[in-house]
Amino acid sequence: MFCPNCRSEYVDGITECSDCHIPLVEELPEEMEPENLPAYVKVLVTFNSADLVVIKSLLEGAGLDYYIEGENFHYLGVPPAQSVKL
C-alpha cells in the first residue's frame, strides 16, 4: 500500500497515510516524464509581498497552476534579500 501524495509505502492492513491522512492505494501512478510536465513562464518579479498576494489570488481564481520562487523570504518579517519570481 502506498500514499499517492507523499509516496510512502505501508504494510498491509494500513488504509490511511499517517502523515497526509488520505486513503492509500495499491499501486502508485507513474510519475510524469519531464517532456510531459507543463512549461512555466515567468510573469512577475517583485519585492512587494502585496503584489504576490494579489497575483496568487488571481491565478487561483482562474484555476491556473503556478510556481513561486523565493516566496518564503517574505515570511521572515524583514524585506527579502532577493526578489520573488512568479
Stockholm file with secondary structure:
# STOCKHOLM 1.0

chainA/1-86         MFCPNCRSEYVDGITECSDCHIPLVEELPEEMEPENLPAYVKVLVTFNSADLVVIKSLLEGAGLDYYIEGENFHYLGVPPAQSVKL
#=GR chainA/1-86 SS CBCTTTCCBCCTTCCBCTTTCSBCBSSCCCCCCGGGSCCCCCCCEESCHHHHHHHHHHHHHTTCCCCCBSGGGGGSSSCCSSCEEC
#=GC SS_cons        CBCTTTCCBCCTTCCBCTTTCSBCBSSCCCCCCGGGSCCCCCCCEESCHHHHHHHHHHHHHTTCCCCCBSGGGGGSSSCCSSCEEC
//
